[in-house]
Amino acid sequence: MNWKVLLSPPEMSDIERAMLLSAFDSGWVAPAGPDLDAFEDELAEFTGAADVAGLASGTAALHLALQVVGVQPGDEVLMSDLTFAASAFATTYVGAVPVFVDSEPATWQMDPEVLEAELERRAAAGRLPAAVVAVDLYGSVADGTRLAAACARHGVPLVEDAAEALGASRDGVAAGRFGRVGVLSFNGNKIVTTGGGGALLSDDADLVARARHLGTQARDGVPWYQHSEIGFNYRMGNLNAAVGRGQLATLTERMERRAVVRRWYEQEFAGVEGVRFQAVPDGCSPNHWLTTVEIDEAVFGAGAAEVLAALRADGIEARRGFCPMHLQPVFAGSVPVTAGGSSVAAAHFGCSVSLPSSGRLTREQVEWIAGTVRAAGRLAA
């Protein structure tokens, strides 16, 4: 389809172009080189992590994160139900079994109360999970302080999937640094893109070094190709890293522009009943990657499906919120861990729409998009 407005397109500048051409001219085009080293250092400085490994994708980073924290075949891993499938797929790569934990009603992040209760129940039964994977959703940040404390009480490592949240923070802590290991994604629609790529970060530099070793085919330190364990071809290319360096240099500015877009949407829907935004908790500073709303069909007059159809008919790219993992055909039969039997994540999926969120949207475009949404409600009524 020929979209007039995209959901979250890459926001490139002359800075990225110049850095890419410089890297190209240097001859470093392999998954090694000065731009990769510099990008890792700059990410570490930006997030405050001890070390960062640049990798081929966020999924690769998740895979290695689970490996370095010790997840083994047959283990169980508790993880956010409301997420992109890569969070759960990585668990299957190590032969473990994902168990999905429900969301908070207002923030849609993993519910700390549900996790705490499940860890207590499992501790009493002598079957603690090998790890917990908490996802920072839509560019906001889960309650990492509470989630990390719950995991620490039981000696369970926390992996923070901050694939959508680079630049965001909560309680003064950068997204990705609440867990023993954090994961970032630089996919084409993320707020920082390298065209394709990801990163693993940790305050434990030894864990990052271990991930970097495994991600470079686990080559032994001898002057020939020797391998004492199975490794993976997961390192980021130097050209990708050069683009990432340019993106990181302008991230704060782009976050500010996306925050403005979110405020415009809030102004457009002020006083409109039946439209609810993702709550921003005290102490949380999102990067506003995707502005997502829930539509109360009974109040608004139209449901998420009708709103999405109206947007697409106008050439506006939008999408439903994430479909929870327990509803995915590939995980059929999974029973999510919830507070009282009903799934917040499933309810969110049924009524949510992610709106175009680029920082390059104009006020007029936001007015047009919001007008299309409001019109869908009036037409259905």
N, C-alpha and C positions, 0 to 999 in steps of 0.2 A: 504494500500500500504506500502511496505517496503522502507521507505525513507532513502536515503543515507545521506542527510542533511536536518535538520528540520528548520522551519521558525524562531522560537524563543523559544527554549527549556529552561526549568529551568536550571540555572547554580548553582549547589549546591557544597558545600565544607564540609570538616570535621567540620567546625565551626557549621553549622546548625545541623549536625548529633549529635554532642556533646550536643548542647543545647536542642534538641528534647529529647534525652535519659535522660538528667537531669530532664526535665519537666515530662517525663513519670514516672521516678522513684520517683518523689515528690508526685505522687498521684493526682495532679491537672490536671484532664482531662476534666472538665466541662467548660462552657463558663464563667469562672471566674478563678482568680488565679494570682500568683505573676508575671508570664511571660506576661500575658495580661496587667497588670498594668504597667510593665516595658516597654513593647512595645509601649503603648500609650505615656508614658513619653518620650521615645527615639524618636518617630515620632514627637512629639511636639518640642523637642529640635532641631531635624534635619531640620524641616521646619520653625521654628520660630513662630509657631502658639501657641495661649494661651492654647489650650486644644485639645485633639484628642480622639475620641471614636473608638475602634476597633470593627468591625462588621463582619457579616457572609459573605458579598459580597459587591462589589462596587455597585451593583443594590440596595441592602438594604440601603446603605449609600445615594444613590440618592433619594430613597423613603423618608427616614427620613429627608433629607435636604429640600425637597419640603414641607414637613409637618411643619418643625420648622420655615421656613420663611413665613408660613401662606397661602400657596396655598390651595384653597378650591374647592370642586366639581363645575364644570361649568366654572371655571376660564380658561383663556388662558395663555399659557407659550410659550414665544419665545425661540427657541433653535437652535443650530447648525444643519444644514441639513446633513452635512457630519460627520457621527459618527456611532458607534455601536448602535444597537437597544435598548440596556438597557437605554440609555439616554432618549429616548422617552417613552419606556415602563413605566418607573417610573412615568411619568406625568399621564399616564392613571390610575395608581394605586390609585392616590388621586382624581380621577374623573375629572381631568382637560383635556384641549384640547391642544395638541402640535401644534405650528405654526413654520414652518421651515425657517430658515434664511440662505441665501447663503454664499459662501466662497470667500475669496480673491484668485485671480488667481495664485499667486506665492507661498503663504504659505499654502493655502487650509484651513486655520482657518476661523472662523466666521468673516465676513467682517464688520469692525466697521462702515463704511460709510452706509452700508445697514441697520445695526441695528439703527444707529442714526436717519436716515430718517424715519424708521418705527416707532420708539418711538415718534418722532415729529408728525407724521401723526396720531397716535393713541391718543396722548395727545390732539390734536386739536379736535378729534372726541369724547373725553371723554371715551375712552375704552382702557386704559393702561393694559398691561398684569400683571398678579400676580407675575411673576418672569421671569428672563432670565437665561437660562442654556447655558453656553459657554464651548465648548469642546477643550481641548488641544490635538491636533491630532498627532499621530505617535511618541510621545515622545518630540515634540516641544511644544511651548507655544503660545497661542493666545495673541493678544494685550490687555492684561488684564487692563492695565492702562487706555486705551481709552474706552474699554467696560465698566469698572466700573464707569468711569466718566459719560458716557452716561446714565447708569442706575441711578446713584445718582441724576442727574439733574431732573429725573422724579419720584424719590422715589421708584424705582423698585428694589427689591433685586436681586443680581447677585449670582448664584450658579455656581462655577467653577468645571466642570467635568474634573479633572486632573487624571483620571483613568490610563492613559497611560504615565504620565509625572513625576512621583515621581523622585526627584533629579534634574529635569530641573528648569530653572529660566529665568526670563525676567525682564529687568530694575532693577536687583538686588533683585527681589522678587521671592520667591520660588513658584513653581507651586502649585496651590491649595489655595493660600492666597490672590488672587485678589478679590474674591467674599466675600459676607457675610458668605458663607459656601463653603468649598471645599470638594471634594470627591476623594478618591483614590481606586484603585483596586489592589488586590494581587492574581489575577487569575493565573493559571499555566503557562501562556505564558508571563506574565508581567516581567519587569526588577527586581522587588521584588515580590516573590511569597510566600504565606503561604500555598499553596496547594489549597486554596479557601478562600477568605476573602476580606475585604475592610475596609475603615476608613472614618470617617467624621471629618473634622477639621475646626476650626474657631478661630478668634481673640476674639470672644465673648464666654467666657467660659460658660455662662448661656445657650446659644444655644446648645452647646455640651452636657451639663448636661441634657437638655431636650431630646435630641436625645438618649442619653444613657438610660434615664428612659423609653422612648417609646420602645426602642430596647430590653428592659429586661421585656417585657410583661406588662409594665406600672404598676408594683406592688406598692401599697400604702405602706408607711413606718410604717407598723404595724406588729406584730409578728404572722401573719397568712396570707393566700393568700386572699388579698382583692384588687379589681381593680375598680377604679372610671372612667376609660376611656379605650378605646381599645388600646392594645399594640401589640408588635410583638416579635417573638423569633429570634432576629437579632444579638445577641452578638457573637463575635469571641471566639472560643475555646482556652484554654490555650496552648494546644499542637501546634495549628496553630501559635499562637503568638510567641512561642519559635523559630519556624522555621523563622518567620519574623524578629526576633531580629538578628539572624545570617545573614540573607540576608541583612538587613540594615547596618550591620557592614562592609560589603564588597561592598556596593553599589557604592561608589566613584570609586573604582578600576574597577568594571565591566562597569561603564559608560565610563571610559577612554578606555577600550578595545573595546567597541562598537564604540566609536568615531574613533578609528584606522580602524575598519572595514569599516566605512563610507568613510574614506579617501582613502582606497584601492579601493573601488568601483569607487570613483570619478576619481582616476588615471586610472583605467581600461577603463573608458568611456570618458576620455579626448580626444577631437577631434572627437568623434563619434556624428554625427549629428542626431537629433531626439530623444535624451535621455535627460530628464530634471529632476533634483533632487528637492526635497522640499527646498524652499529657507529658509535660516536662517537669520532672520532680525538682524540688529544691536542691541546689548544688550541682545540677546537671547542665552542661553546656553542649548541646548537640551540634553536629556539623550540618544538619538539615539536608542530608543526602536525598531523601524522598519525603515530601510532604504527603502524608497518608491520612485519610479521613474514614470514619465509620458513618454509614448512612442508615438511619432508623426508618425503615420503609413505612411503618405504620404512622409515623409522625411527618416525615418529609413528603410522602406521597408517591415516591418511587424507590425502588431498591437499587442495590449496587449494580445489578445486571443491566437495568434500564439506563442508569447514569453512564455506565461504561459504553453502552451502545450509542448513546447520544454523543458522547465525546468522540468516539471513533467515526461516527457519521460526519462529524465536522472536521475530520482530519487531525484530531488531537490524540496523540498516543498516550494512553493511560492503561493501567492494568489493575487487576484485583490484588489485594494484599496476599501475602504468602499463604499457600495451602499447607496446613499443618502436616507434619510427616506421618502421623498415624492415619491420615486419610489418603496417603499416596498408595497407588496400587502395588508398588514395589515393596511396601511395608504393610501389606494387608494382614489383618489379624492383630496388629499392635494395639495394645490397650494403654492409653496415656495415663500418667499419674496426675490426678486432678484433686481439687479441694473437696468436692462434694458430688462427683459423678458427672457433672456437666462440664463440657470443654470450653473454656474461654477462647482458646485458639481457634476452634472450629467456628464459634460464633463470630469471631473477628473476620475470618475468611469469608463468611457468608454475607458480610455487610460492608466490606472495606474496598476503597478505591485509592490507588496511588496516583497522584496528579503530577503533571509535568513540573519539574523542580529545578531546572537549570538556572544558574545565577545570571544568565544572559536574557532571561525573559523580561519583557517590558511590562510596565504597569497596564498598558492597554491589552496585552496578551493575557495577563492574569484576569483582567476584567472579562475578557471574552470567554476564557475557560470557565470561570466561575458562573458566568451568565448561562453557559450551556448546561452546567449542572443544575442551576436553579430552574431553568426552563424544563428540564426533564421532570422535575418534581411537579411543576404546574401542569404539564401535559398529562402526566399520569393521574393527577387529581381530577 
